[in-house]
Amino acid sequence: MSIVTINLIWIVGVVGGIALLLIGLRFHRRVLDGIGIGLVILSIILSVVLYFNFTAAGEQTVKSWNAQSVGIYREIEIYSMTGELIDSYKGKVNIEYNDNEVNIYDVEKKSRMIIYYKNGTVVVKEPNAEEE
């Protein structure tokens, strides 16, 4: 989906949500109060679903939650300055980048590795990234 389409969806969702909120606030009878509250709740749910499914920020948030909770399958390769492969690792991990190091938290083994990459290169691949 293009950025314009996503922005259009958001604008329609926000305007629709505000309209539904105003309609809900306008009705003051008991029966109509329930309908108004239902419409407000429905618009909030719709906005959240649209955000997490149709925006890059929403998709990144979901990916971050998955990485924190169950880890993401990644392939990690560590190279020297001359380009020689030093080590490689595969598994469900969560990665944190700092100035001169990469912290790798193995979700399955519940272990942590710290790789200092000042004198080399760390390559992190996510083989299933296209399918997510």
C-alpha positions as CSV (number, residue, x, y, z in Angstrom):
1,M,0.0,0.0,0.0
2,S,1.2,3.5,-0.8
3,I,1.8,6.2,1.8
4,V,-1.0,8.3,0.3
5,T,-3.5,5.4,0.7
6,I,-2.4,4.7,4.3
7,N,-2.7,8.4,5.1
8,L,-6.1,8.5,3.5
9,I,-7.2,5.5,5.6
10,W,-6.0,7.3,8.7
11,I,-7.8,10.5,7.9
12,V,-11.1,8.7,7.2
13,G,-10.6,6.7,10.4
14,V,-9.9,9.7,12.6
15,V,-12.7,11.9,11.0
16,G,-15.1,8.9,11.3
17,G,-14.1,8.3,14.9
18,I,-14.6,12.0,15.8
19,A,-18.0,12.0,14.0
20,L,-19.0,8.8,15.9
21,L,-17.9,10.3,19.2
22,L,-19.9,13.4,18.6
23,I,-23.0,11.4,17.6
24,G,-22.5,9.3,20.7
25,L,-22.3,12.4,22.9
26,R,-25.3,14.0,21.2
27,F,-27.7,11.2,22.1
28,H,-28.7,11.4,25.7
29,R,-31.4,8.8,26.0
30,R,-30.6,5.5,27.6
31,V,-31.1,3.4,24.5
32,L,-29.3,5.8,22.2
33,D,-26.5,6.2,24.8
34,G,-25.7,2.5,24.4
35,I,-25.5,2.9,20.6
36,G,-23.3,6.0,20.9
37,I,-20.9,4.3,23.3
38,G,-20.9,1.2,21.0
39,L,-20.0,3.4,18.0
40,V,-17.2,5.1,19.9
41,I,-15.8,1.7,21.0
42,L,-16.1,0.4,17.5
43,S,-14.3,3.4,16.0
44,I,-11.4,3.0,18.6
45,I,-11.0,-0.7,17.7
46,L,-11.1,0.0,14.0
47,S,-8.4,2.7,14.4
48,V,-6.2,0.4,16.4
49,V,-6.5,-2.4,13.8
50,L,-5.8,0.0,10.9
51,Y,-2.8,1.4,12.8
52,F,-1.1,-2.0,13.5
53,N,-1.9,-3.5,10.1
54,F,-1.5,-0.6,7.6
55,T,1.3,1.6,8.9
56,A,5.0,1.0,9.0
57,A,5.2,2.3,12.6
58,G,2.4,-0.1,13.7
59,E,4.1,-3.1,11.9
60,Q,7.4,-2.2,13.6
61,T,5.7,-2.0,17.0
62,V,4.2,-5.5,16.5
63,K,7.6,-6.8,15.3
64,S,9.3,-5.3,18.4
65,W,6.7,-6.9,20.7
66,N,7.3,-10.3,19.0
67,A,11.1,-9.9,19.3
68,Q,10.7,-9.1,23.0
69,S,8.3,-11.9,23.9
70,V,9.2,-14.9,21.6
71,G,12.2,-13.7,19.7
72,I,12.7,-13.5,15.9
73,Y,14.5,-16.2,14.0
74,R,17.8,-14.6,12.8
75,E,21.0,-15.7,11.3
76,I,24.1,-13.9,12.6
77,E,27.5,-13.9,11.0
78,I,30.6,-12.3,12.5
79,Y,33.4,-11.3,10.1
80,S,37.0,-10.1,10.8
81,M,38.3,-6.9,9.2
82,T,39.8,-9.0,6.5
83,G,36.4,-10.5,5.6
84,E,37.0,-13.9,7.1
85,L,34.0,-15.6,8.8
86,I,34.8,-15.9,12.5
87,D,31.6,-17.4,13.7
88,S,27.9,-17.8,12.8
89,Y,24.8,-18.4,14.9
90,K,21.2,-19.2,14.1
91,G,18.2,-19.1,16.4
92,K,15.4,-17.1,17.9
93,V,17.0,-14.0,19.4
94,N,16.4,-10.4,20.4
95,I,19.1,-8.0,19.5
96,E,20.2,-4.7,21.1
97,Y,22.8,-2.4,19.5
98,N,25.2,-0.2,21.4
99,D,28.2,1.9,20.4
100,N,30.8,-0.8,20.0
101,E,28.8,-4.0,20.7
102,V,25.8,-6.1,19.9
103,N,23.9,-7.8,22.7
104,I,22.2,-11.0,21.6
105,Y,19.7,-12.5,23.9
106,D,18.8,-16.1,23.0
107,V,15.2,-16.6,23.9
108,E,15.2,-20.4,23.6
109,K,18.5,-21.0,25.6
110,K,17.9,-18.0,27.9
111,S,21.5,-16.9,27.4
112,R,23.2,-13.7,26.4
113,M,26.1,-13.0,24.1
114,I,28.0,-9.7,23.7
115,I,29.9,-9.2,20.5
116,Y,32.3,-6.4,20.2
117,Y,32.4,-5.3,16.6
118,K,34.9,-2.4,16.6
119,N,37.4,-4.5,14.6
120,G,35.0,-6.5,12.5
121,T,31.5,-6.7,11.1
122,V,28.3,-8.3,12.4
123,V,25.7,-9.3,9.8
124,V,22.2,-10.0,11.0
125,K,19.8,-11.6,8.6
126,E,16.1,-12.3,9.0
127,P,15.3,-15.0,6.5
128,N,11.5,-14.8,6.9
129,A,11.2,-11.0,6.9
130,E,9.4,-11.0,3.6
131,E,6.7,-13.3,4.8
132,E,5.8,-11.4,8.0
